[in-house]
């Protein structure tokens, strides 16, 4: 999981400070999520999934599909 949030951040050409600001926390605190020193709270996982437009399952390593699941029915 920790590698995935780092890879997503780097792929978006963002630094830890920018993501930490978005999350309303310090860069040091966010850095500890990327290194696995601290577990990521559910609320932060939700924010990161929304920010990167991916699923929490992807962030947690439960799937390799980055797409978010939506429960919206398609109009026919």
QUIFEN-V716228 format. One line per field, one symbol per residue. ss: DSSP state (h for helix, s for strand, l for the rest). phi: phi as a letter, one per 40 degrees, with the letter a starting at -180 (. if undefined). burial: b if it has 9 or more other ideal C-beta (glycine too) atoms within 8 Angstrom, else e. A space follows every 50 residues. Layout:
ss = ???
phi = ???
burial = ???
This chain:
ss = lhhhhhhhhhhllllhhhhhhhhlllhhhhhhhhhllllllhhhhhhhhh hhlllhhhhhllllllllllllllll
phi = .cccccccccccfbbccccccdcgacccccdccccgcbcccddcdccccc ccfbccdcdcgcaccccccbbccccb
burial = bbebbbebbeeeeeebeebbeebeeeeebbbbbbeeeeebeeebbbbbbe eeebbebbbeeeeeeeeeeeeeeeee
